[in-house]
Amino acid sequence: MDADREHRDSNPPVTDSNDVEDVLRNHISFSKELRLQGLGKCLQCCRVMLHHVAGTPERAWLLFSLIFILETVIVAIFRPKTIKLLNATHQ
């Protein structure tokens, strides 16, 4: 029994430097980063506006649809230039 105890003590547990807990411990959220830069009031204002505009699933769907339509119209009006890739044209 003593030999087993000595053997266990001689092999300390190996710690992985890429452990997920280490990464999460050093992680800072985007909102906290903005607050540290003094943009907390702007972040709060954007959250309140987004909550009022897209607070329900129906409103969120409507907002997404309007953004999609607007983006499609903009791409239709300002069509991207044709580029050449390996002697072939791609739009």
Secondary structure, DSSP 4 states (H G I P E B T S, - for coil): -HHHHHHHHHSPPP--TT-HHHHHHH---HHHHHHHTT-HHHHHHHHHHHHHHSSSHHHHHHHHHHHHHHHHHHHHHSPPPPEEETTEEE-
